[in-house]
Amino acid sequence: MARVAGAALFLACILACLQFASYDAAALVRSVKSSDRPGTHGVQCETSQGRLRFQLLPESTPQGVQRFVDMVRAGFFTDIAMFRCIDGFLAQFGISDDADANRQFEKVIPDDGEEGQSFEKQRPGLADQQLFVTLADQTGNLGHRPWERPVAKLVEGKDVLDRLYRGYGERPDQGMIFRYGNSYLQQSFPKLDYIHSCELL
């Protein structure tokens, strides 16, 4: 069972479940762990509050990690709003200002195994493009269900998380973000923080 004692990155399910071909989990572990391939051990993100650096967890969450890596390689995380920040709980992101980018990653991925750690979802089989990073110890709240496991752990930037604006809570409407993109957020929620870019390490 996964434990979430420190800041960790999860995939959050928001969209409806769609069919998605299953990955070869063992091959994904070999691919993401391979020491002779650069850019597969961690992810570094530049945000409006500073730098976040994550260590990937492919041994226990191969399919979730592969989705995250694919999104980074595709440049998905370009001016992505951290639109749902709840003090003491999470900061959620993953809706692009580019509708084509959202469509590219809207199909869900299959669950990682019960012994692994994976992207967080509301129920099995519903992980897609959205992620969140925990803002406090969530040992008592997350990691108790087989599909609720982190894909990465924070290794740099706890101070950055502490500075994220939390004043809007759950007010930003995800349907409006998908429809109108960042223009909706910038007009209605101007204090939100953004991920400007991410790169593989």
C-alpha positions in Angstrom: 0.0 0.0 0.0 1.3 3.4 -0.9 2.1 6.0 1.8 2.1 9.7 1.1 4.2 11.2 3.8 5.9 13.9 1.8 4.9 16.1 -1.2 4.1 13.7 -4.1 2.7 14.0 -7.6 -0.5 12.2 -8.6 -2.6 11.9 -11.8 -6.1 13.1 -11.1 -9.1 11.8 -12.9 -11.4 14.4 -14.3 -12.7 13.3 -17.7 -15.0 10.4 -18.5 -13.5 6.9 -19.0 -12.5 6.1 -22.5 -10.9 3.0 -24.0 -7.1 3.1 -24.1 -4.7 0.3 -25.1 -2.8 -1.3 -22.2 0.9 -0.6 -21.9 3.5 -3.4 -21.4 4.3 -2.5 -17.8 7.5 -4.4 -17.6 8.8 -2.8 -20.8 7.9 0.6 -19.5 9.9 0.1 -16.3 12.9 -0.9 -18.4 12.4 2.1 -20.7 12.0 4.7 -17.9 14.7 3.2 -15.6 17.3 2.8 -18.4 20.4 4.5 -17.1 21.8 5.1 -20.6 18.8 7.2 -21.7 18.9 10.8 -20.6 15.8 12.5 -19.5 14.0 9.7 -17.8 14.8 10.0 -14.1 13.1 13.2 -13.1 11.2 16.2 -14.2 11.9 19.8 -13.5 9.2 22.5 -13.8 9.6 26.2 -13.9 6.6 27.9 -12.2 5.5 31.5 -11.5 6.8 31.0 -7.9 10.1 29.1 -8.7 11.4 25.7 -9.6 9.9 22.3 -8.7 11.9 19.1 -9.2 10.4 15.6 -9.1 11.9 12.1 -8.9 9.9 9.7 -11.0 8.7 6.4 -9.5 8.6 4.0 -12.5 9.3 0.8 -10.6 5.9 1.0 -8.9 3.9 3.2 -11.3 5.2 2.5 -14.8 2.0 3.4 -16.8 1.4 6.6 -14.8 5.1 7.6 -15.2 5.0 6.9 -18.9 2.0 9.2 -19.4 3.7 12.0 -17.4 6.9 11.6 -19.4 5.0 11.6 -22.7 3.3 14.8 -21.7 6.6 16.5 -20.8 8.2 15.4 -24.1 5.2 16.8 -26.0 5.6 20.2 -24.3 2.1 19.9 -22.7 3.1 21.8 -19.6 3.4 25.2 -21.2 1.7 28.0 -19.2 -0.5 25.5 -17.4 -2.6 27.0 -14.6 -2.4 25.5 -11.1 -6.1 26.2 -10.9 -7.2 24.3 -7.8 -5.1 25.0 -4.8 -6.5 23.9 -1.5 -4.5 24.8 1.6 -3.1 21.8 3.4 -4.2 19.4 0.6 -3.3 19.8 -3.0 -2.5 21.9 -6.1 -4.1 20.6 -9.2 -3.1 21.3 -12.8 -3.2 19.8 -16.3 -5.7 21.6 -18.6 -3.8 23.2 -21.5 -4.6 26.5 -23.1 -4.3 24.5 -26.4 -7.4 22.4 -27.2 -5.4 20.1 -29.5 -3.0 19.3 -26.6 -5.9 18.4 -24.3 -7.3 16.1 -27.0 -3.9 14.4 -27.4 -3.9 13.2 -23.8 -7.6 12.9 -23.0 -7.7 9.1 -23.3 -7.4 7.4 -20.0 -4.6 5.0 -19.1 -5.1 1.7 -17.4 -4.4 1.3 -13.7 -1.0 0.3 -12.4 -0.8 -2.8 -10.3 -2.0 -3.0 -6.7 1.6 -3.2 -5.4 2.7 -0.1 -7.3 2.2 3.6 -6.9 0.1 5.4 -9.4 -1.7 8.6 -10.4 -4.6 9.4 -8.1 -8.1 9.0 -9.4 -11.6 9.2 -8.0 -12.2 5.5 -9.0 -10.4 2.8 -11.0 -9.5 3.2 -14.6 -10.0 7.0 -14.9 -6.5 8.6 -15.0 -6.0 11.0 -17.9 -4.0 14.3 -18.2 -4.6 16.1 -15.0 -2.2 15.9 -12.0 -1.9 17.3 -8.5 0.9 17.7 -6.1 0.2 17.3 -2.4 0.8 20.4 -0.2 1.0 18.6 3.1 1.4 15.1 4.6 -1.5 13.0 3.2 -0.8 9.7 4.8 -4.2 9.5 6.3 -6.1 10.6 3.2 -4.3 9.1 0.1 -2.6 5.9 -0.9 -5.2 3.5 0.6 -6.8 2.4 -2.7 -5.0 0.4 -5.3 -5.4 3.1 -8.0 -4.4 6.0 -5.8 -0.6 6.1 -6.0 2.0 8.8 -6.7 4.0 8.9 -10.0 6.8 11.1 -8.6 8.0 12.6 -5.3 9.1 16.2 -4.8 12.8 16.6 -4.2 13.2 20.3 -4.6 10.8 23.2 -4.2 8.8 22.8 -1.0 9.2 26.6 -0.6 7.7 27.0 -4.0 4.6 25.0 -3.0 4.3 27.1 0.1 4.0 30.3 -2.0 1.3 29.1 -4.4 -1.8 31.2 -4.2 -4.7 29.4 -2.5 -7.3 32.1 -2.2 -9.6 30.8 -5.0 -10.0 27.2 -3.6 -12.4 25.2 -5.8 -13.9 28.2 -7.5 -12.3 27.9 -11.0 -14.7 26.0 -13.2 -12.9 23.2 -15.1 -15.5 23.1 -17.9 -14.9 26.8 -18.5 -11.1 26.2 -18.5 -11.5 23.5 -21.2 -13.8 25.9 -23.2 -12.0 29.2 -22.9 -8.5 28.3 -21.7 -6.3 30.7 -19.8 -8.2 33.8 -20.9 -11.0 32.7 -18.6 -8.6 32.2 -15.7 -6.7 35.4 -16.3 -9.9 37.4 -16.3 -11.7 35.7 -13.4 -8.8 34.5 -11.3 -5.8 36.7 -12.0 -3.7 35.6 -8.9 -3.4 32.0 -10.0 0.1 30.5 -10.4 1.2 28.8 -13.5 3.7 26.1 -14.6 5.5 27.7 -17.5 7.5 24.7 -18.7 8.7 21.3 -17.7 11.7 19.3 -18.9 13.1 15.8 -18.3 16.2 15.3 -16.3 
